[in-house]
Amino acid sequence: MSKTAVITGITGQDGSHLADLLLEKGYTVIGLTRRTSTEPPSRMRKHLWDKVIQFSGDVTDSYSVESLLKQYQPDEFYNLAAQSHVGTSWKQPEETTKVDYLGVLNILKGIQLISPHTKFYQASTSEMFGKVKDEYQSETSRFYPRSPYAVAKLAAYWLTVNYRESYDIFACSGILFNHEGPRRGRDFVTRKITDHVAKYKLGLTKDPLQLGNLNSMRDWGYAPEFVEAMWRILQQDTPQDFVIGTGESHSVRDFVEAAYKAIDVDVEWSGENETEKGARSDNGEIIVEVNKDFFRPAEVELLRADASKAKEVLGWEPTVTFSRLVEIMVENDIEELS
C-alpha cells in the first residue's frame, strides 16, 4: 500500500523536487497550495501539476491545516512553506514570523490533536547559526540568528523539538545549508547571477550585474540531492535532527567567477577591496558592480556544514560539485532564454 505525503511549499524549488522524488517512490502526494492563481507555477507546469492532489489552504490558517489532516491522515508531512528570502524578512518581519513560525505551530498542533501517527519534517536553515564561532556547524553548534527570517526559523526549530519531546510526535528538523538549482527563484542571488550571465552570453544585456556583499561565504549544494536527505530523515526509526550540507564554502565572488567561467569569460576584479569594487571581463567590459542597497543590516559572513551525522546515520552525502552546480544553472538559464 502506497504512502501518503503532504508537502507545503510544493510550488517552490524544494517542494517541486521533493514531489518528483516521492512520486517516483510511489507516494500519493498532496500539495497545500494557496489560490493566488489558476495557472500552475513554472516549476510544476510541465510534469507535476496533474500528478499531485492540490488542497487549497495556507499554513497560517489553522482551519485549512486541520481540514487537510482530517481528510488525508498522511503518513508524512513535509513543511517547506516559508517566507525564505532573508532580505525580504527585514522589510516584512511580521509576515515572515507569521508564515515561518505560526504556520509551524498550526501544523504541529494539528498533528498532535488529529493525526499523531504522521511523521513531520520541518525545513530549518543554516541561517539559524548566523554569527558563527566554529569553523564548521553541526547539530550541536551554537545558534546566533542575524535576521528576522533566521529568528522565526529558530523559534520553529525549538517548537518542533518541544512537540517531539512533549507529545511523542515523530517530528524532525533538517538544518539545510544553501542548496540551489535551475528551479531556484530569480530573486535569490545565485539565480540572479546565473540568469544575468546567461543574458550576457546571449547578447540580451550589457548592463553590469548589481550585487551586494561579495565576500559572504556559503556552503552551496545541489537541491535535488538535498530533498533526498529530507526523505531519508523521515525513514529513520527514531526522530532526529540533521545538518545537511557539503562541507565546503565559497564566496559570492567565487559564484560569479564560476558562472562566467561556464561561458568562457574570465573575471578581473577591480582594486584591492572587492567589497567596494566591481569587475571587468577579459575584454574590458564592466560586468559586475557593487551596490550598497543589496547589503543586509546584519551580515552572516561564513557558513560551512559538518554533515558527518547525516553521512553516518542517513548514508547521505553530496556528489555534485560547486563548479558543476553553477554550470547546471547557467546552462539551464541559457536554454530557457534561448
LOMI-764606 format. One record per atom (N, C-alpha, C): x, y, z; residue in one letter. Coordinates in steps of 0.02 Angstrom, whole numbers, plus 32768, in hexadecimal, padded with zeros to 4 digits. Each point is the difference from the previous one (the first is absolute). Layout:
XYZA/...
//
This chain:
802A7FC48000M/7FD6803C8000M/802C803E8000M/7FF2802E7FD2S/802B803B7FFAS/7FF58030803BS/80338026800EK/7FFD80328035K/7FE280407FE5K/7FE78029802ET/7FE580417FEFT/802B80368022T/801280327FDAA/802A8036801BA/7FE280447FEEA/8003802D802FV/7FED80467FF4V/804080297FF8V/8000802C7FD0I/8038802F7FF7I/7FE380468000I/8015802A802FT/7FF180477FFCT/803B80217FDCT/7FF280377FDEG/8035801E7FD7G/80107FD77FC3G/7FCF7FDA7FE8I/800C7FD17FC9I/801080247FBEI/7FED803F7FFAT/800E80247FC2T/804580207FFFT/80267FF98036G/8043801C8003G/80347FD07FE6G/803E80158004Q/80377FD67FE8Q/80017FBC8023Q/800480008042D/80067FC28026D/7FC07FD77FFBD/7FC780218004G/7FC17FDD7FFFG/7FF67FDA7FBFG/8011801E7FC8S/7FF77FDF7FC0S/80307FC67FF8S/803E80088016H/80317FC97FFDH/7FEA7FC7802EH/7FE78011803CL/7FE97FCC802EL/7FC37FDB7FE3L/7FD380247FE1A/7FC77FE07FE0A/80177FCF7FCAA/803180147FD8D/801D7FD27FCED/80187FC08021D/802680078036L/801D7FC78022L/7FCB7FD2801CL/7FCE801C8023L/7FCD7FD7801FL/7FD47FDE7FCDL/7FF080217FCAL/7FD87FE17FCBL/80267FC57FE2L/804180077FF7E/80287FC97FE6E/7FFF7FC4802FE/7FF9800F8042K/7FFF7FCA8031K/7FBA7FE4800BK/7FCF80187FDAG/7FBE7FE58004G/7FD2801F8033G/80138039801BY/7FD680238030Y/7FC380217FDEY/7FCB80078027T/7FCC802F7FEET/80138043801FT/800680347FD7V/801A80408017V/7FC980358000V/7FF78020803AI/7FD080368007I/80278041800AI/7FF280317FD7G/802180418006G/7FD08033801DG/8014801F8037L/7FD88037801DL/8012803F7FD9L/7FD0801A7FDBT/800F80397FD4T/7FCF8039800DT/801B803C7FFCR/7FD6803C8006R/7FE280107FBDR/7FC180147FFFR/7FDE800F7FC1R/801080487FE9R/803E800B7FF0T/801480427FE7T/7FFD80047FB5T/7FFA7FC77FDFS/7FFD7FFF7FB7S/7FDF7FC07FE9S/7FDF80037FC7T/7FE27FC37FE3T/80337FDB7FD5T/803A801E7FF4E/80337FE07FD7E/80357FE0802DE/80197FC47FEFP/80367FE28027P/804180277FF7P/802A80038033P/804080237FFAP/802F7FDB7FD1P/803180237FE5S/802C7FE47FCDS/80257FC3801AS/800F7FFE8042R/80257FC7801AR/7FD87FBF7FFFR/7FBD80067FF7M/7FD57FC58001M/7FD97FF67FC0M/7FFF802F7FD3R/7FD37FFF7FC7R/80097FC37FD4R/803E7FED7FF3K/800C7FCF7FCCK/7FEF7FB88015K/800C7FF0803FH/7FFC7FB98010H/7FE17FF08044H/7FF38032802AL/7FE97FF18044L/7FB88012800EL/7FE880357FE2W/7FC1801E8015W/7FC67FCF7FFEW/7FFF7FD47FCED/7FC97FD17FFAD/800C7FBE8026D/803B7FF9801FK/80107FC28023K/7FF88005804CK/7FF8803D8019V/7FF880098048V/7FB88015800FV/7FEA7FF0803CI/7FBE80178017I/80098045801EI/7FDB80307FE6Q/800680458018Q/7FCA800E8034Q/80178015803BF/7FD280108036F/8007804B800EF/7FCC80257FF5S/800380498008S/80028012804AS/803380258013G/800680148045G/80408027800CG/800E800C803FD/803A80288014D/80157FEB8045D/80417FF8800CV/80177FEB8042V/7FEF80328036V/7FF5803E7FEET/7FEF80328033T/7FB77FFD8014T/7FD97FD77FDED/7FB97FF7800FD/7FF77FBC8020D/7FF57FFE8041S/7FFC7FC18024S/7FC77FD47FE8S/7FC9801F7FEBY/7FC77FD97FE9Y/80117FD77FC2Y/8024801E7FD0S/80117FDB7FC3S/80327FC9800FS/802F800C802EV/80307FCC8013V/7FDB7FC58021V/7FD3800F802EE/7FDB7FCC8022E/7FD37FD97FD0E/7FE280237FD1S/7FD57FDF7FCES/80287FCF7FD6S/803C80157FECL/802C7FD57FD8L/80127FC18027L/80138008803FL/80147FC78029L/7FC57FD0800BL/7FC6801B800CK/7FC57FD6800AK/7FEF7FD87FC1K/8007801F7FC6Q/7FEC7FDF7FC2Q/80317FCA7FEAQ/8042800D8009Y/80317FD37FE3Y/80277FD68032Y/800380158040Q/80267FD98032Q/80437FE97FE3Q/802A802E7FE9P/803C7FEC7FDAP/80337FDA802AP/80277FD67FDDD/80377FDD8020D/803980318010D/800B802F7FD2E/8038802F8008E/7FE880467FEEE/801E80318022F/7FEE80477FF5F/804180277FFCF/800D801C7FC5Y/803C80277FF5Y/7FEE804A7FFDY/801680268031N/7FF080488001N/803980287FE1N/7FF780117FC1L/803180287FDBL/7FE680467FF2L/7FC4800F8019A/7FE480437FF6A/80268032802BA/801280387FE2A/802580338026A/800480407FD8A/800780378023Q/801A803D7FE2Q/804C7FF88009Q/80227FEA7FCCS/80447FE88007S/803680317FE7S/7FEC803D7FEFH/803080317FE8H/8017802B803AH/80417FFD800FV/801B8024803AV/7FF5804B7FFAV/800E801C7FC5G/7FF780477FF6G/7FB88016800BG/7FD17FD97FE6T/7FB980108009T/7FEC7FFE8049T/801F7FD58027S/7FED7FFA8046S/800E80408027S/802F80277FEAW/800C80418020W/7FCA80327FEEW/7FE27FF97FC5K/7FCC802D7FEAK/7FBB7FE98017K/7FF97FBE800AQ/7FBF7FE48014Q/800A7FD0803BQ/801780188039P/800E7FD38038P/7FC27FDF801DP/7FC880238002E/7FC47FE2801CE/7FE67FC87FD3E/7FFE800C7FBFE/7FEA7FCC7FD2E/802E7FC38003E/8041800D8005T/80317FCA8004T/7FF47FD6803FT/7FF480208038T/7FF27FDD803ET/7FBF7FD87FFCT/7FCF801E7FE0K/7FBE7FDF7FFAK/80067FBF7FD9K/802480017FC9V/80067FC47FD6V/80327FCF801EV/803B80198013D/80387FD58012D/7FFC7FE48047D/7FD98020802CY/7FF97FE78044Y/7FB87FEA800FY/7FD0802E7FF8L/7FBB7FEE8011L/7FE57FC97FD2L/80167FFF7FC2G/7FEC7FCB7FD3G/80167FBC801AG/803C7FFC801BV/801A7FC2801CV/7FD87FEC803EV/7FEE80318029L/7FD77FF2803BL/7FBD7FE27FEBL/7FE1801B7FCCN/7FC07FE57FE8N/80067FB77FEBN/80377FF07FDEI/80097FBC7FE8I/800C7FD0803AI/802E8012802CL/80107FD48038L/7FC47FF5802EL/7FDB8035800CK/7FC57FFA802AK/7FCC7FD37FDEK/7FF980087FBEG/7FD17FD67FDBG/80147FB78001G/80417FF27FF6I/80177FBA8003I/7FF47FE28045I/801080268034Q/7FF67FE88045Q/7FB77FED800DQ/7FD280297FEAL/7FB97FF68011L/7FDB7FD37FCFL/80157FFF7FC1I/7FD87FDF7FCCI/80227FC37FE2I/804280037FF6S/80227FCA7FDBS/80457FF28020S/80007FE7803EP/80407FF98025P/80307FCD7FE3P/7FE97FD57FD2H/802D7FD07FE1H/802980207FC8H/7FED803B7FEAT/802180217FC7T/804880148012T/802F7FEE7FD6K/804580158008K/800880467FE3K/8020802C8026F/800480477FECF/804880147FF3F/800B80217FC7Y/8041801D7FEFY/7FFB804B7FFDY/802B80228026Q/800480497FFFQ/803E80177FDCQ/7FF7802B7FCEA/8039801B7FDBA/802180388028A/80367FEE8022S/802780328024S/803880197FD3S/8028802D8018T/803080237FD5T/8042800E8024T/80367FFF7FDAS/80418011801BS/800480488017S/7FD2802B7FE8E/7FFF80468016E/7FF58006804CE/7FE67FCB801FM/7FF780018049M/804380058024M/80367FE67FE1F/80428004801FF/801A80487FFFF/7FF380237FCAG/800E80477FFCG/80488015800CG/800B80218037K/804380198012K/80277FC78021K/80217FDA7FD5V/801D7FC18017V/8042800A8025V/800F7FD1802DK/80407FFF8024K/802B7FC67FE8K/7FDF7FCA7FE8D/80247FC57FEBD/800E80017FB5D/80357FDE7FECE/80107FFC7FB9E/7FCA7FD97FD9E/7FE57FCC8021Y/7FCB7FD87FE3Y/7FC580008030Y/7FC47FFB7FE4Q/7FC380008029Q/7FE07FBB7FFDQ/7FF47FE4803CS/7FE07FBE8006S/7FBF80078028S/7FE27FC78010E/7FC180008026E/8009801C8047E/803D80028018T/800D80188044T/801D80478003T/8007801F7FC6S/801D80447FFES/7FCF8034801DS/801B80378017R/7FD88035801DR/7FDA80267FC9R/7FC280148010F/7FD980297FD2F/8008804A8011F/800480297FCCY/800680498009Y/7FE080217FC2Y/7FBD7FFF7FFBP/7FDF80187FC3P/800B804B7FF5P/800380137FBFR/801180457FEER/7FCD80207FD2R/7FC27FE78000S/7FCB801E7FD7S/7FBD7FEA801DS/7FCB80267FF1P/7FBD7FE98015P/7FEF7FBB7FE5P/80177FF07FC4Y/7FF57FBE7FE3Y/80207FCB802CY/803F800A8012A/80247FCF8028A/7FE37FF98046A/7FE98037801DV/7FE17FFE8042V/7FC07FD77FFEV/7FD6800C7FCEA/7FC17FDC7FF9A/800D7FB57FF5A/80317FF17FD7K/80117FBA7FF3K/801C7FDE803FK/802680248027L/801B7FE4803EL/7FC87FF28032L/7FD0802E8005A/7FC77FF5802CA/7FD97FC17FEAA/7FF87FF77FBEA/7FDD7FC57FE6A/80277FC1800DA/804280057FFDY/802B7FC6800FY/7FF47FE98048Y/8002802F802FW/7FF77FEE8047W/7FB97FE9800EW/7FD0801C7FDBL/7FBB7FE98007L/7FFA7FB77FEBL/80227FEE7FCAT/80007FBA7FE9T/801F7FD28034T/80378015801EV/80207FD98036V/7FCF7FF7803AV/7FDE80368013N/7FD37FFD8039N/7FC47FD27FF4N/7FE380037FC4Y/7FC77FD47FF1Y/80177FB77FFDY/803C7FF47FE7R/801B7FBC7FFER/80097FE48047R/801D8028802CE/800E7FE98044E/7FC37FFF802CE/7FD0802C7FF3S/7FC58006802DS/7FC77FD27FECS/7FF97FF27FBFY/7FC67FD97FE9Y/80147FC07FDBY/80407FF08001D/80187FC27FE0D/7FEE7FFE7FB6D/800480397FDFI/7FF480047FB8I/80417FF37FDAI/7FFC7FDD7FC8F/803B7FF67FD6F/800A80417FD8F/8025802E801FA/800A80427FE3A/804B800E7FFBA/801780127FC5C/8047800A7FF3C/800D80427FDCC/803C80198007S/801680397FD9S/803D7FED7FD6S/7FFE80147FC1G/803B7FFD7FD6G/801E80457FFDG/803B8009801CI/802280418000I/802980047FC0I/7FDF80177FCBL/801F7FFF7FBEL/8028803F7FF3L/803D7FF57FE8F/802980387FE9F/7FE980127FB9F/801C80347FE4N/7FE8801A7FBFN/80017FC97FCBN/7FC97FFB7FDBH/7FFC7FCF7FCBH/7FDA80207FC6H/801B7FF67FC5E/7FEA80257FC5E/7FF27FD17FC6E/7FE7801D7FCAG/7FF47FDA7FC4G/7FD8802A7FCFG/7FEF7FE37FC7P/7FDB80267FCCP/7FBB80178015P/7FE47FE38034R/7FBD80148016R/800280368037R/803A80178011R/800780368031R/7FDF80407FE5R/7FDE8025802CG/7FE1803E7FEBG/803380357FEDG/7FEE802A7FD1R/802F80327FE8R/800C803A8031R/7FDC80018038D/800C80338032D/80377FEB8031D/801B7FC37FF8F/80397FEA8028F/8041800F7FDBF/8035800F8025V/803C801A7FE1V/801F7FCE7FCEV/7FFC7FBF800FT/801F7FD07FD3T/7FDE7FFF7FBBT/7FBD7FFF8000R/7FDC7FFF7FC1R/800480457FDFR/800480348027K/800A80437FE4K/804180027FD8K/80347FE1801BI/80417FFE7FDEI/7FFD7FD77FC0I/7FE67FC38005T/80017FD57FC5T/7FD180197FC9T/7FC8801E8013D/7FD2801C7FD0D/8022803A7FDBD/8023802A8025H/8022803A7FE1H/80387FE87FD1H/80267FCF8016V/80377FE67FD7V/7FE57FE17FC0V/7FC87FDD8004A/7FE17FE37FC4A/7FEB80377FD0A/7FE28035801AK/7FEC80387FD5K/803E80217FE0K/803580068027Y/803F801C7FE5Y/801A7FD47FC7Y/7FFE7FBF800AK/80177FD07FCDK/7FD980077FC0K/7FBE800A8006L/7FD480027FC6L/7FFA80477FE2L/80248030801DG/7FFE80447FE7G/7FC080258012G/7FDE7FE98034L/7FC180208014L/800A80398031L/803C8007801BT/800F8037802DT/804A80107FFDT/801080408009K/804580178009K/800680258042K/7FC980028026D/800280218041D/80297FD78031D/80248021802EP/80257FDB8033P/7FD07FDD8030P/80167FC8801AL/7FDC7FDC8034L/800680258042L/7FC88011801FQ/7FFF8026803EQ/7FFC7FD0803BQ/80338002802CL/80037FD38039L/801380258040L/7FF37FE08039G/8011801C8041G/80437FE68018G/80027FE3803BN/803E7FE98020N/801C7FC47FDAN/8037800A7FDFL/801F7FCB7FD8L/80277FCE802AL/800F8013803EN/802B7FD7802BN/7FD97FCE802BN/7FBD80058002S/7FD97FCF8026S/800D7FBA7FE6S/800C7FD2802EM/80117FBB7FECM/7FC97FD18017M/7FEB7FD47FD2R/7FCC7FD1800DR/80147FB97FE9R/7FE07FD0801FD/80087FBA7FEED/7FC87FEF7FCFD/80117FFE7FBFW/7FCE7FF87FCBW/7FFF7FB87FE6W/7FC57FE18001G/7FF77FBE7FE4G/7FC97FFF7FCCG/7FF27FC47FE7Y/7FD17FF67FC8Y/7FBC7FEA801DY/7FCC80267FF2A/7FBF7FF78020A/7FE37FB97FF9A/80017FDF7FC6P/7FE37FBD7FFCP/80207FCF8030P/80408008800EE/80217FD3802FE/7FE9800F8048E/7FF1803E800EF/7FED80138044F/7FBA7FE78011F/7FD27FFE7FCFV/7FBD7FE68010V/80027FB4800CV/80317FDE7FE4E/800A7FB98010E/800F7FF8804AE/8027802F801CA/800F7FFD8047A/7FC1800C802AA/7FD3802D7FE9M/7FC1800B8024M/7FDA7FBE8007M/7FF97FDD7FC9W/7FDB7FC08001W/80227FCE802EW/80417FFB7FFDR/80247FD0802AR/7FF78010804AR/7FFB803F8012I/7FF780138046I/7FC07FE2801CI/7FCA7FFE7FD8L/7FC07FE58018L/7FFC7FB47FFAL/80337FDF7FE6Q/80007FB77FFBQ/80247FE0803BQ/801A8028802EQ/80247FE58039Q/7FD17FE38034Q/801A7FD6802CD/7FD77FE18035D/7FEF80328037D/802B8030800CT/7FF480338033T/800880457FE3T/7FDA80318017P/800580447FE5P/804080238018P/8024801C7FD0Q/803E8023800FQ/8007803C7FD2Q/802A802F8015D/800F803B7FD6D/80447FF57FDED/8005801A7FC3F/803D7FF67FD9F/801680407FDCF/8041800C8001V/801F80337FD6V/800E7FE17FBBV/7FEC80247FCCI/800A7FE97FBBI/802780357FDAI/803B7FEE7FE7G/8029802F7FDBG/803B7FDC7FE0G/802A80267FDCT/80377FE27FDBT/804280008027T/8007802C8031G/803F80068024G/8031802F7FDFG/7FEC801F7FC8E/802A80317FDDE/7FDC80437FFFE/802580358005S/7FE180437FFBS/802380287FC9S/7FD880287FDEH/8019802B7FCAH/7FDF80448007H/802380337FEAS/7FE680448005S/7FD2800F7FC5S/7FDA80368007V/7FD880187FC8V/802D80107FC5V/803A801B800FR/8031800E7FCBR/80147FC07FDBR/800A7FC98026D/80107FC07FE0D/7FC77FEA7FD2D/7FC2800B8017F/7FC67FEC7FD8F/7FFE80277FBEF/800F80408004V/8001802A7FC4V/80367FE67FCFV/803B7FF3801BE/80377FE87FD5E/7FED7FBE7FDFE/7FE27FD28026A/7FED7FBF7FE4A/7FCA80077FCBA/7FD2802F800AA/7FCA800A7FCFA/801C801B7FBEA/802D80318004Y/801D801A7FC3Y/80307FCE7FDFY/80217FD8802AK/802C7FCC7FE4K/7FD77FCE7FD8K/7FC27FF58013A/7FD57FD17FDBA/7FF280187FB9A/800980417FF3I/7FF8801A7FBCI/804380187FE4I/80367FE88020D/8045800E7FE8D/8012804A8003D/7FEA80218036V/80138046800CV/802680048041V/803C801D7FFFD/8027800A803CD/7FEC80418022D/7FFC7FFF8042V/7FED803A8026V/803E8020801FV/800780417FF6E/803A8025801CE/7FE480338032E/800F7FF68040W/7FE6802C8034W/802780418003W/7FDD8036800DS/801E80438000S/801780128047S/803D80178006G/8018801A8040G/800F7FC88032G/80148014803CE/80137FD08033E/7FC57FEA802BE/7FCD80288005N/7FC87FF1802DN/7FC27FEE7FD6N/7FF37FBF7FFCE/7FC97FEA7FD5E/7FBC8011801DE/7FFC80128040T/7FBF8013801CT/7FEB80457FE7T/802D80257FE4E/7FF080437FE8E/800880067FB5E/80267FD37FE2K/800D80047FB8K/7FDB7FC97FDBK/7FF6800B7FC0G/7FDF7FCF7FD6G/80327FD87FD8G/7FED7FED7FC3A/802B7FD57FD8A/7FF6800F7FB6A/80337FEE7FD9R/7FFD80057FB8R/800B7FBB7FE1R/7FE87FF87FC4S/800F7FC37FDBS/804680067FE2S/80187FC97FE3D/804380017FE3D/8004802C7FC2D/7FC780187FE6N/8002802F7FC8N/7FF580488016N/7FFF800A8043G/7FFD8044801BG/7FBB801A8011G/7FCB7FDB7FF3E/7FBD80178010E/7FF37FFB804CE/7FDE8032801BI/7FEC7FFD8046I/7FC57FD08005I/80097FCA8025I/7FCC7FCC8003I/7FE37FF88047I/8022801B8033V/7FE67FFC8045V/800980438022V/7FCC80188021E/8004803B8029E/7FE57FF08045E/8021801A8034V/7FE97FF88045V/7FCE8037800FV/7FC57FEB8018N/7FCB802F8011N/7FF07FFA804AN/800D80348026K/7FF57FFD8048K/7FB77FF68013K/7FD2800B7FD2D/7FB97FF4800FD/7FF17FB6800DD/802E7FD57FE9F/7FF57FB88009F/80237FE4803EF/8020802B8027F/801E7FE9803EF/7FC97FF78034F/80067FCE802CR/7FD07FF48035R/8012802A803ER/7FCF800F8029P/800E8024803EP/80317FDB802DP/7FFB7FBE8002A/802F7FD68026A/80157FC67FD3A/80417FFB7FF3E/80187FCE7FD1E/80137FBF8023E/7FF67FC97FDDV/801B7FBF8013V/803B7FF37FD2V/803C8000801BE/803B7FFF7FD5E/80157FBB7FE8E/7FF57FCC802BL/801A7FBF7FEEL/7FD37FC9801CL/7FEE7FD07FD5L/7FDC7FC48015L/80207FC47FDDL/800D7FCB8028R/801F7FC37FE4R/7FE97FC48029R/7FE27FCF7FE0A/7FDF7FC98023A/80307FC88015A/7FF27FE58039D/801C7FBF8015D/7FC77FCF7FFDD/7FFA7FDD7FC8A/7FC87FD17FF5A/80157FB8800DA/802F7FF6802ES/80187FBD800DS/7FCA7FD2801DS/7FD2801C8027K/7FCA7FD8801CK/7FD27FE67FC7K/7FF2802B7FCFA/7FD67FEC7FC8A/80227FC87FD8A/804080047FF8K/80257FCC7FDCK/7FFE7FBE8026K/800980038042E/80047FC48029E/7FBB7FE08009E/7FCD80298010V/7FBE7FE58012V/7FD47FF77FC2V/7FFF80327FD4L/7FD47FFE7FC6L/801F7FDF7FC3L/80437FFA8001G/80227FE87FC4G/7FFD80327FC8G/7FFC80418013W/7FF880357FCEW/804180297FFAW/8014800E7FC4E/803580307FF3E/7FF8801C7FBAE/8014803F7FF5P/7FF6801F7FBEP/80337FE77FCDP/7FED80047FC0T/802D7FEB7FCAT/800D80387FCET/7FD1802F7FF8V/800880367FCFV/802E8036801DV/8035800F7FDDT/803180318017T/7FE580487FF8T/8021802E8021F/7FED80467FFCF/800380197FB7F/80377FF27FDES/800880197FBBS/7FCB7FE17FD2S/7FF17FC1800AR/7FCD7FDF7FD6R/7FBB801C800FR/7FF1800E803FL/7FC080208012L/7FF780417FDBL/8033802A7FFFV/7FFA80407FDDV/7FF77FF67FB6V/80267FD17FE4E/7FF97FF07FB8E/7FB97FEB7FEFE/7FE37FD58029I/7FBC7FE87FF5I/7FCF803A7FFDI/8008802F802FM/7FD280398003M/8009802E7FC4M/803E800E7FEDV/800D802B7FC6V/7FE57FDF7FC0V/800F7FC07FF7E/7FE97FDC7FC5E/7FB480017FFBE/7FDF7FF78038N/7FB680018001N/7FE580447FEDN/801E8036801BD/7FE880437FF0D/800C80127FB7D/80387FEA7FE5I/800C800C7FB8I/7FCB7FDD7FD7I/7FF07FC28013E/7FCE7FD97FDAE/7FBC80218006E/7FEC8016803CE/7FBF801F8009E/7FFB80417FD8E/803480298003L/7FFE80407FDDL/80037FF77FB5L/80227FCB7FEAS/80037FF27FB8S/7FBC7FEC7FE4S/
//
